Amino acid sequence: MKRAFLGEFEEVVMLTVAILDEEAYGVTVTQEIEQKTGRSVGFSTVHTTLQRLEEKGFLASRMGGATAERGGRRKRFFTVTAAGRKALRDVKQVREELWRSLPPQTLQLITG
């Protein structure tokens, strides 16, 4: 079967959705990425990535109930699909193989 290719940010978003499990929606995914990575990310970037990953079949979404805090709007919750889990495993396997292939001296600190 053909291997899935994910961009680095797509991988981060999918892993975050998996971490958050049933509580993964745009705002929580954005906050979790910022907390875990220490990098600032825009909500619109996360939202666009969630939609793209759903279109690729790596994520699925469902609408939650309306809440007063959102002015009656519903939240769209995301979960990782079987295809998404496979894509994540494939990416992890490639990364691990690349790290194992690195010559040991490559990451040694240079001392004067």
C-alpha positions in Angstrom: 0.0 0.0 0.0 1.2 3.5 -0.7 2.7 5.5 2.2 0.9 8.7 3.3 2.9 11.9 3.3 2.3 14.4 6.0 3.7 17.9 6.4 5.3 18.6 9.8 2.5 20.8 10.9 -0.1 18.2 9.8 1.7 15.6 11.9 1.7 18.0 14.9 -2.1 18.7 14.4 -2.9 15.0 14.1 -0.9 14.0 17.1 -2.6 16.8 19.1 -6.0 15.5 18.0 -5.0 12.1 19.2 -3.8 13.4 22.5 -7.0 15.4 23.2 -9.1 12.5 22.2 -12.8 13.4 22.6 -12.0 17.1 23.4 -10.3 17.9 20.1 -11.8 21.0 18.4 -10.1 24.1 16.9 -9.5 26.0 20.0 -8.3 23.1 22.2 -6.0 21.9 19.4 -4.5 25.4 19.0 -4.0 25.8 22.7 -2.5 22.3 23.1 0.0 22.8 20.3 1.1 26.1 21.8 1.5 24.5 25.2 3.3 21.4 24.0 5.6 23.0 21.4 6.1 26.5 22.8 5.3 28.0 19.4 2.6 30.4 18.6 0.1 29.2 16.0 -2.9 30.9 14.5 -6.4 29.5 15.0 -7.1 29.9 11.3 -4.0 27.9 10.4 -5.1 25.1 12.7 -8.6 25.2 11.4 -7.5 25.0 7.8 -5.2 22.1 8.6 -8.0 20.2 10.4 -10.2 20.6 7.4 -7.5 19.5 5.0 -6.7 16.4 7.1 -10.4 15.6 7.2 -10.6 15.9 3.3 -7.6 13.5 3.1 -9.5 11.0 5.3 -7.1 11.2 8.2 -9.5 12.9 10.5 -13.3 12.6 11.0 -15.5 15.2 12.7 -18.8 15.4 14.5 -20.8 18.4 15.7 -21.2 18.8 19.4 -24.1 20.5 21.1 -24.7 24.2 21.2 -23.2 26.1 24.1 -24.0 29.4 25.7 -20.3 30.4 25.9 -20.2 30.2 22.0 -23.4 32.2 21.5 -25.3 29.0 20.7 -22.9 27.8 18.1 -21.8 24.2 18.0 -18.2 22.9 18.2 -16.8 20.6 15.6 -14.9 17.8 17.3 -12.2 15.8 15.5 -10.9 12.3 15.9 -8.1 10.4 14.1 -9.4 7.8 11.6 -7.9 4.4 10.9 -6.2 5.9 7.8 -4.9 8.7 10.0 -3.5 6.3 12.6 -1.7 4.4 9.8 -0.3 7.7 8.4 1.0 8.6 11.8 2.6 5.1 12.2 4.2 5.4 8.8 5.6 8.9 9.5 7.0 7.7 12.9 8.6 4.7 11.2 10.3 6.9 8.6 11.5 9.3 11.2 12.9 6.5 13.4 14.7 5.0 10.4 16.2 8.4 9.5 17.4 8.9 13.1 18.9 5.4 13.2 20.7 6.1 9.9 22.4 9.2 11.2 26.2 8.7 11.8 26.9 9.1 15.5 29.3 12.0 15.0 26.7 14.1 13.3 25.1 15.4 16.4 28.1 15.6 18.7 28.9 19.0 20.1 31.9 20.7 18.6 34.4 21.7 21.4 37.3 24.0 21.0 
